[in-house]
């Protein structure tokens, strides 16, 4: 498998998405016809011709895959650790896009690790 030198890491770090005015929405609808299907969808989601062009410049010719898991494992574990006593597992599951069963499993693993640390002290 050939690795491509382009990566999304940091590409969008300082760029924010802003809501369009009605005039911009009209311009966007008019301009949408000039784009291919994927870029038309991006224009509808991002709402900015400039944002679509940035993505095109960064990733043209590259196949981009968006994994279902949005958050890194370390962040997910830290989030659950911080909120396991003040949020319901169902709320955490919804926020992290996990099943409630998986959240409970991770909570149990965190508690076991904390108990092991206490025993080793």
Residue frames as a rotation matrix with the C-alpha (Angstrom) as fourth column:
UNK 1
0.584 0.812 0.000 0.00
0.812 -0.584 0.000 0.00
0.000 0.000 -1.000 0.00
UNK 2
-0.332 -0.699 0.634 1.41
0.692 -0.637 -0.340 3.36
0.641 0.325 0.695 -1.01
UNK 3
0.072 0.289 -0.955 1.46
0.876 -0.475 -0.078 6.06
-0.476 -0.831 -0.287 1.64
UNK 4
0.333 0.111 0.936 0.58
0.650 -0.747 -0.142 9.54
0.683 0.656 -0.321 0.53
UNK 5
-0.628 -0.761 -0.163 2.45
0.665 -0.415 -0.621 12.47
0.405 -0.499 0.766 2.05
UNK 6
-0.445 0.526 0.725 -0.69
-0.367 -0.845 0.388 14.47
0.817 -0.093 0.569 2.78
UNK 7
-0.584 0.257 -0.770 -2.20
0.740 0.560 -0.374 14.36
0.335 -0.788 -0.517 6.23
UNK 8
0.331 0.809 0.485 -5.07
0.383 -0.585 0.714 16.12
0.862 -0.050 -0.504 7.97
UNK 9
0.230 -0.266 -0.936 -3.03
0.972 0.018 0.234 16.63
-0.045 -0.964 0.262 11.13
UNK 10
-0.318 -0.374 -0.871 -3.13
0.558 -0.817 0.147 20.31
-0.767 -0.440 0.468 11.91
UNK 11
-0.720 -0.015 0.694 -4.56
0.668 -0.291 0.686 21.33
0.191 0.957 0.219 8.54
UNK 12
0.026 0.861 0.509 -7.66
0.399 -0.476 0.784 22.90
0.917 0.182 -0.355 10.03
UNK 13
-0.323 -0.230 -0.918 -6.36
0.929 0.110 -0.354 23.83
0.182 -0.967 0.178 13.45
UNK 14
-0.739 -0.078 -0.669 -6.80
0.370 -0.877 -0.307 27.61
-0.563 -0.474 0.677 13.24
UNK 15
-0.881 0.472 0.020 -9.65
-0.203 -0.417 0.886 27.81
0.426 0.777 0.463 10.77
UNK 16
-0.701 0.708 0.086 -13.13
0.065 0.183 -0.981 28.29
-0.711 -0.681 -0.175 12.11
UNK 17
-0.648 0.617 0.447 -16.45
0.662 0.165 0.731 27.83
0.377 0.770 -0.516 10.41
UNK 18
-0.864 0.393 -0.315 -18.83
-0.123 -0.771 -0.625 30.76
-0.489 -0.502 0.714 10.60
UNK 19
-0.069 0.928 0.366 -22.51
0.676 0.313 -0.667 30.95
-0.734 0.202 -0.649 9.82
UNK 20
-0.761 -0.191 0.620 -23.46
0.637 -0.401 0.659 32.49
0.122 0.896 0.427 6.50
UNK 21
-0.604 0.625 -0.494 -25.63
-0.338 -0.763 -0.551 35.50
-0.721 -0.166 0.672 5.94
UNK 22
0.376 0.830 0.412 -28.68
0.149 0.385 -0.911 35.09
-0.915 0.404 0.021 3.70
UNK 23
0.699 -0.176 -0.693 -26.82
-0.680 -0.462 -0.569 36.73
-0.220 0.869 -0.443 0.80
UNK 24
-0.414 -0.910 0.005 -23.95
-0.888 0.405 0.217 34.28
-0.200 0.085 -0.976 1.23
UNK 25
-0.308 0.405 0.861 -26.41
-0.028 0.901 -0.434 31.38
-0.951 -0.157 -0.266 1.31
UNK 26
0.771 0.616 -0.160 -27.84
-0.123 -0.103 -0.987 32.53
-0.625 0.781 -0.003 -2.03
UNK 27
0.305 -0.760 -0.574 -24.34
-0.952 -0.239 -0.189 32.84
0.006 0.605 -0.796 -3.51
UNK 28
-0.575 -0.531 0.623 -23.50
-0.600 0.791 0.121 29.38
-0.557 -0.304 -0.773 -2.20
UNK 29
0.179 0.730 0.659 -26.62
0.115 0.650 -0.751 27.84
-0.977 0.211 0.032 -3.79
UNK 30
0.863 0.109 -0.493 -25.79
-0.429 -0.358 -0.829 29.52
-0.267 0.927 -0.262 -7.09
UNK 31
0.036 -0.964 -0.265 -22.14
-0.996 -0.012 -0.090 28.37
0.083 0.267 -0.960 -6.94
UNK 32
-0.011 -0.031 0.999 -23.00
-0.522 0.853 0.021 24.81
-0.853 -0.521 -0.025 -5.86
UNK 33
0.877 0.460 0.138 -23.75
-0.115 0.481 -0.869 23.83
-0.466 0.747 0.475 -9.45
UNK 34
0.572 -0.718 -0.397 -20.15
-0.733 -0.230 -0.640 24.36
0.368 0.657 -0.658 -10.50
UNK 35
-0.322 -0.731 0.602 -18.84
-0.926 0.377 -0.038 21.69
-0.199 -0.569 -0.798 -8.12
UNK 36
-0.482 0.087 -0.872 -18.75
-0.272 0.931 0.244 17.92
0.833 0.355 -0.425 -8.42
UNK 37
0.408 0.824 -0.393 -20.88
0.091 0.392 0.916 15.82
0.908 -0.409 0.084 -6.04
UNK 38
0.154 -0.403 -0.902 -18.41
0.944 0.329 0.014 15.50
0.291 -0.854 0.431 -3.17
UNK 39
-0.844 -0.536 0.021 -17.41
0.515 -0.820 -0.250 19.16
0.151 -0.201 0.968 -3.28
UNK 40
-0.323 0.827 0.460 -21.05
-0.208 -0.536 0.818 20.20
0.923 0.169 0.345 -3.51
UNK 41
0.544 0.478 -0.689 -21.74
0.505 0.470 0.724 18.25
0.670 -0.742 0.014 -0.30
UNK 42
-0.286 -0.738 -0.611 -18.75
0.957 -0.190 -0.217 19.91
0.044 -0.647 0.761 1.37
UNK 43
-0.830 0.029 0.557 -20.02
0.099 -0.975 0.199 23.31
0.549 0.220 0.806 0.29
UNK 44
0.183 0.979 0.086 -23.42
-0.089 -0.071 0.994 22.54
0.979 -0.190 0.074 1.81
UNK 45
0.519 -0.040 -0.854 -21.84
0.771 0.454 0.447 21.37
0.370 -0.890 0.266 5.08
UNK 46
-0.344 -0.810 -0.475 -19.13
0.923 -0.385 -0.011 24.01
-0.174 -0.443 0.880 5.42
UNK 47
0.630 0.755 -0.181 -21.01
0.691 -0.652 -0.312 26.84
-0.354 0.071 -0.933 3.76
UNK 48
0.498 -0.537 -0.681 -17.89
-0.346 -0.843 0.411 28.45
-0.795 0.031 -0.606 2.36
UNK 49
0.973 -0.206 -0.103 -16.37
-0.055 0.229 -0.972 28.38
0.224 0.951 0.212 -1.08
UNK 50
0.247 -0.935 0.256 -13.01
-0.840 -0.338 -0.424 29.21
0.482 -0.110 -0.869 0.52
UNK 51
0.049 -0.185 0.981 -13.24
-0.784 0.601 0.152 26.21
-0.619 -0.777 -0.116 2.88
UNK 52
0.853 0.291 0.432 -14.04
0.025 0.805 -0.593 23.86
-0.521 0.517 0.680 -0.02
UNK 53
0.789 -0.606 -0.098 -11.07
-0.270 -0.199 -0.942 25.22
0.551 0.770 -0.321 -1.97
UNK 54
0.047 -0.781 0.622 -8.75
-0.998 -0.068 -0.010 24.72
0.050 -0.620 -0.783 1.07
UNK 55
0.306 0.130 0.943 -9.87
-0.386 0.923 -0.002 21.12
-0.871 -0.363 0.332 1.36
UNK 56
0.989 0.081 0.121 -9.47
0.081 0.385 -0.919 20.61
-0.121 0.919 0.374 -2.38
UNK 57
0.524 -0.851 0.008 -5.94
-0.637 -0.398 -0.660 22.08
0.565 0.341 -0.751 -2.35
UNK 58
-0.084 -0.570 0.818 -4.91
-0.967 0.245 0.071 19.97
-0.240 -0.785 -0.571 0.63
UNK 59
-0.237 0.088 0.968 -6.45
-0.285 0.946 -0.156 16.66
-0.929 -0.313 -0.199 -0.45
UNK 60
0.505 0.446 -0.739 -7.06
-0.817 -0.028 -0.576 16.71
-0.278 0.895 0.350 -4.24
UNK 61
0.171 -0.391 -0.904 -6.38
-0.670 0.626 -0.398 13.25
0.722 0.674 -0.155 -5.64
UNK 62
-0.869 -0.479 0.123 -6.23
-0.385 0.500 -0.776 11.69
0.310 -0.722 -0.619 -2.18
UNK 63
0.014 0.860 -0.510 -8.74
0.192 0.498 0.846 9.24
0.981 -0.109 -0.158 -0.78
UNK 64
-0.694 -0.171 0.700 -9.86
-0.575 -0.453 -0.681 10.49
0.433 -0.875 0.216 2.60
UNK 65
-0.167 0.586 -0.793 -11.42
0.431 0.767 0.476 8.14
0.887 -0.262 -0.380 5.13
UNK 66
-0.281 0.134 0.950 -13.22
-0.753 -0.644 -0.132 9.43
0.594 -0.753 0.282 8.21
UNK 67
-0.802 -0.039 -0.596 -13.15
0.246 0.887 -0.390 6.81
0.544 -0.459 -0.702 10.97
UNK 68
0.246 0.966 -0.081 -16.29
0.412 -0.029 0.911 6.43
0.877 -0.258 -0.405 13.01
UNK 69
0.383 -0.190 -0.904 -14.34
0.913 -0.072 0.401 7.18
-0.141 -0.979 0.146 16.19
UNK 70
0.749 -0.032 0.662 -13.97
0.213 -0.934 -0.286 10.95
0.627 0.355 -0.693 16.39
UNK 71
0.722 -0.419 0.550 -11.97
-0.684 -0.549 0.480 11.19
0.101 -0.723 -0.683 19.61
UNK 72
-0.194 -0.885 -0.423 -8.56
-0.533 0.457 -0.712 9.72
0.824 0.087 -0.560 20.40
UNK 73
0.263 0.289 -0.921 -8.56
0.428 0.820 0.379 6.84
0.865 -0.494 0.092 22.88
UNK 74
-0.647 -0.583 -0.492 -6.55
0.702 -0.203 -0.682 8.81
0.298 -0.787 0.541 25.47
UNK 75
-0.844 0.395 0.363 -9.01
-0.415 -0.910 0.025 11.72
0.340 -0.129 0.931 25.33
UNK 76
0.082 0.928 -0.362 -11.96
-0.354 0.367 0.860 9.33
0.932 0.058 0.359 25.58
UNK 77
0.015 -0.150 -0.989 -10.50
0.732 0.675 -0.092 7.62
0.681 -0.722 0.120 28.66
UNK 78
-0.902 -0.400 -0.165 -9.72
0.410 -0.669 -0.620 10.96
0.138 -0.627 0.767 30.31
UNK 79
-0.574 0.768 0.284 -13.21
-0.567 -0.623 0.539 12.28
0.591 0.148 0.793 29.56
UNK 80
0.314 0.694 -0.648 -14.84
0.035 0.674 0.738 9.19
0.949 -0.255 0.187 31.08
UNK 81
-0.318 -0.518 -0.794 -12.49
0.828 0.256 -0.499 9.35
0.462 -0.816 0.348 34.09
UNK 82
-0.981 -0.111 0.159 -13.41
0.043 -0.925 -0.377 13.00
0.189 -0.363 0.912 34.69
UNK 83
-0.481 0.870 0.107 -17.16
-0.807 -0.487 0.334 12.53
0.342 0.074 0.937 34.29
UNK 84
-0.517 0.276 -0.810 -17.85
0.078 0.958 0.276 9.03
0.852 0.079 -0.517 35.59
UNK 85
-0.695 0.251 -0.674 -19.10
0.718 0.189 -0.670 10.32
-0.041 -0.949 -0.312 38.94
UNK 86
-0.598 0.473 -0.646 -21.11
-0.060 -0.831 -0.553 13.33
-0.799 -0.293 0.525 37.75
UNK 87
-0.290 0.533 -0.795 -22.71
-0.957 -0.174 0.233 12.01
-0.014 0.828 0.560 34.53
UNK 88
0.499 0.522 0.692 -24.80
-0.431 0.842 -0.324 8.96
-0.752 -0.136 0.645 33.80
UNK 89
-0.457 -0.677 0.577 -23.18
0.159 0.576 0.802 6.29
-0.875 0.459 -0.156 31.60
UNK 90
0.225 0.622 0.750 -25.93
0.897 0.168 -0.409 6.90
-0.380 0.765 -0.520 29.04
UNK 91
0.923 0.082 -0.376 -25.01
0.002 -0.978 -0.209 10.60
-0.385 0.192 -0.903 28.86
UNK 92
0.003 -0.994 -0.111 -21.31
-0.482 -0.099 0.870 9.81
-0.876 0.051 -0.480 28.45
UNK 93
-0.306 -0.069 0.950 -22.15
0.563 0.791 0.239 7.22
-0.768 0.608 -0.203 25.81
UNK 94
0.688 0.636 0.350 -24.13
0.674 -0.380 -0.634 9.74
-0.271 0.672 -0.690 23.81
UNK 95
0.781 -0.433 -0.450 -21.41
-0.373 -0.902 0.220 12.39
-0.501 -0.004 -0.866 24.10
UNK 96
-0.201 -0.977 0.071 -18.60
-0.602 0.181 0.778 10.01
-0.773 0.113 -0.624 23.10
UNK 97
0.281 0.433 -0.856 -20.63
-0.946 0.274 -0.172 8.07
0.160 0.859 0.487 20.51
UNK 98
-0.855 -0.482 -0.192 -20.15
-0.414 0.856 -0.309 4.79
0.313 -0.185 -0.932 22.37
UNK 99
0.069 0.861 -0.504 -22.58
0.111 0.495 0.862 2.22
0.991 -0.115 -0.062 23.65
UNK 100
0.502 0.185 0.845 -23.61
-0.767 -0.356 0.533 2.45
0.399 -0.916 -0.037 27.28
UNK 101
0.988 -0.150 -0.027 -22.25
0.149 0.920 0.363 -1.06
-0.030 -0.363 0.931 27.75
UNK 102
0.302 -0.933 0.196 -18.83
0.674 0.063 -0.736 0.05
0.674 0.354 0.648 26.48
UNK 103
0.076 -0.230 0.970 -18.84
-0.435 -0.883 -0.176 3.09
0.897 -0.409 -0.167 28.77
UNK 104
0.815 0.270 0.513 -19.61
-0.577 0.286 0.765 0.88
0.060 -0.919 0.389 31.79
UNK 105
0.816 -0.571 -0.083 -16.81
0.555 0.816 -0.162 -1.49
0.160 0.086 0.983 30.73
UNK 106
0.026 -0.829 0.559 -14.31
0.348 -0.516 -0.782 1.39
0.937 0.215 0.275 30.51
UNK 107
0.352 0.180 0.919 -15.50
-0.703 -0.597 0.386 2.73
0.618 -0.782 -0.084 33.90
UNK 108
0.993 0.027 0.118 -14.88
-0.095 0.777 0.622 -0.70
-0.075 -0.629 0.774 35.41
UNK 109
0.475 -0.876 0.081 -11.37
0.738 0.346 -0.579 -0.80
0.480 0.335 0.811 33.86
UNK 110
0.015 -0.435 0.900 -10.61
-0.159 -0.890 -0.427 2.67
0.987 -0.137 -0.083 35.26
UNK 111
0.646 0.304 0.700 -11.78
-0.716 -0.077 0.694 1.69
0.265 -0.949 0.168 38.74
UNK 112
0.941 -0.333 -0.068 -9.73
0.340 0.917 0.208 -1.52
-0.007 -0.218 0.976 38.62
UNK 113
0.191 -0.912 0.364 -6.63
0.581 -0.193 -0.790 0.43
0.791 0.363 0.493 37.56
UNK 114
0.134 -0.074 0.988 -7.18
-0.568 -0.823 0.016 2.95
0.812 -0.563 -0.152 40.40
UNK 115
0.903 0.238 0.358 -7.55
-0.430 0.499 0.752 0.07
0.000 -0.833 0.553 42.89
UNK 116
0.708 -0.702 -0.073 -4.36
0.648 0.688 -0.326 -1.57
0.279 0.184 0.943 41.60
UNK 117
0.008 -0.702 0.712 -2.49
0.112 -0.707 -0.698 1.74
0.994 0.085 0.073 42.04
UNK 118
0.430 0.228 0.874 -3.73
-0.771 -0.411 0.487 2.03
0.470 -0.883 -0.001 45.63
UNK 119
0.997 -0.041 0.063 -2.68
0.006 0.879 0.477 -1.55
-0.075 -0.475 0.877 46.41
UNK 120
0.475 -0.871 0.125 0.80
0.716 0.300 -0.631 -0.96
0.512 0.388 0.766 44.99
UNK 121
0.332 -0.322 0.887 1.41
-0.320 -0.923 -0.215 2.10
0.887 -0.212 -0.409 47.17
